[in-house]
Amino acid sequence: MSEFNVCGVLVMASPTVSSGVADQLNALDGVEVHANDNGKIIVTVEGPNDKNFATKISEFSNIKGVLSTSLVYHEIDVDDANTLIG
């Protein structure tokens, strides 16, 4: 059985540095920035292990200019090799 996780995160950043924050977030493995509206940055984090998500999202706070992060969505897709499809 394998898992694939997708998290939606709202990152609030200082508007004066939000462009640089968005660039740094985009540079992280498994992270994609979808929108940046004056410091309100919408991000998805994707990957196989949910424990990595908590760590990665916590690390967003280490980026200079990040004021807060909020997990707003989390989906886990499970592929069970023992399940017959069709």
C-alpha positions as CSV (number, residue, x, y, z in Angstrom):
1,M,0.0,0.0,0.0
2,S,1.3,3.5,-0.9
3,E,0.1,6.9,0.0
4,F,0.2,10.2,-1.8
5,N,-0.5,13.4,0.2
6,V,-1.6,16.8,-1.0
7,C,-1.8,19.8,1.4
8,G,-3.1,23.3,0.8
9,V,-1.4,25.9,2.9
10,L,-2.0,29.7,3.3
11,V,1.2,31.4,4.0
12,M,1.0,35.0,5.3
13,A,4.0,37.1,4.5
14,S,5.0,40.7,4.9
15,P,3.8,42.4,1.7
16,T,7.1,44.1,1.1
17,V,9.0,40.8,0.8
18,S,6.2,38.4,-0.4
19,S,7.7,38.1,-3.9
20,G,11.0,36.8,-2.4
21,V,9.1,34.5,0.0
22,A,7.1,33.0,-2.8
23,D,10.4,32.4,-4.8
24,Q,11.9,30.6,-1.8
25,L,8.8,28.5,-1.2
26,N,8.7,27.5,-4.9
27,A,12.4,26.4,-4.6
28,L,11.5,23.8,-2.0
29,D,11.0,20.2,-3.1
30,G,7.3,19.2,-3.4
31,V,6.1,22.8,-2.9
32,E,4.3,24.9,-5.5
33,V,3.1,28.5,-5.2
34,H,-0.2,29.1,-6.9
35,A,-1.0,32.7,-6.0
36,N,0.5,35.7,-4.2
37,D,-1.9,38.5,-3.4
38,N,0.0,41.2,-1.4
39,G,1.5,38.6,1.1
40,K,-1.3,36.1,1.0
41,I,0.4,33.1,-0.6
42,I,-1.5,30.0,-1.6
43,V,0.8,26.9,-1.6
44,T,0.4,23.2,-2.2
45,V,2.7,20.6,-0.8
46,E,2.7,17.1,-2.4
47,G,4.5,13.9,-1.5
48,P,4.4,10.4,-0.2
49,N,4.7,10.8,3.6
50,D,2.5,12.9,5.8
51,K,5.2,13.2,8.6
52,N,7.3,15.2,6.1
53,F,4.5,17.7,5.6
54,A,4.4,18.8,9.2
55,T,8.1,19.3,9.2
56,K,8.1,21.1,5.8
57,I,5.2,23.4,6.7
58,S,6.9,24.2,10.0
59,E,10.1,25.2,8.1
60,F,8.1,27.8,6.2
61,S,8.3,29.9,9.3
62,N,12.1,30.0,9.0
63,I,11.9,32.0,5.8
64,K,12.4,35.7,6.5
65,G,9.2,37.6,6.0
66,V,6.8,34.7,6.8
67,L,4.3,35.8,9.4
68,S,2.2,32.7,9.7
69,T,1.2,29.4,8.0
70,S,-2.2,27.7,8.1
71,L,-3.0,24.2,6.8
72,V,-6.3,24.6,5.0
73,Y,-6.6,21.3,3.2
74,H,-5.1,17.8,3.4
75,E,-5.9,14.8,1.2
76,I,-4.5,11.3,1.4
77,D,-4.8,9.0,-1.6
78,V,-4.1,5.4,-0.8
79,D,-3.2,2.9,-3.5
80,D,-3.7,-0.5,-2.0
81,A,-2.0,-3.2,-4.2
82,N,-4.4,-5.8,-2.8
83,T,-7.5,-4.0,-4.1
84,L,-8.8,-5.2,-7.4
85,I,-9.8,-2.4,-9.8
86,G,-12.3,-3.0,-12.5
